[in-house]
């Protein structure tokens, strides 16, 4: 959405829409994405011999 605002803020035809989206973006409380520990999945098969 930030890219959209940056591109369309200058244009007269889309400036109002970009300003509206900027207001929406300002109202949003930003949180960081949780970091997930990268654990390699392992599969073991037991064979009867």
N, C-alpha and C positions, 0 to 999 in steps of 0.2 A: 504494500500500500504506500510505503514511503517513496518508492520509485515513481508511482503514479502521480503523487503529489508534486514531486520535483519536476516531472515532465510537463504537467498540465497547469501548474500555477501561473505560468507566464502567458499562456494562450488566453485570449479574451473569451473564446467560446466555452472553455472548460474551467475557467478560473473559479467560478462559484462552486462547482462540484468539487474541485480540489480543496477549496477552503472548507467545505463541509466535511470532507474526509479528514482534513487536518484536525478539525474540532473533535471528530470521533476518536482519532488517534490520541489526542491530548487527554481525553477522558478515560482511556483504558489504562488500568494499572498493569505495568509490565512486570512479569516474573521471569526468572531465568529457567531455561529448560533443565530438567533434572539430568544429572550425569549418570549414565548406566555403565557399570563395570563390565568390561568386555570379557566374558567368560566363554571359552571355547566349549561348545557342546561335545560331549563324548558319549558314544554308544558302545556298549559291550554286549557280545552275544556269548552265551554259555552253550557249549556243544557237549553232548553226551557221547563218549567214546567207548 
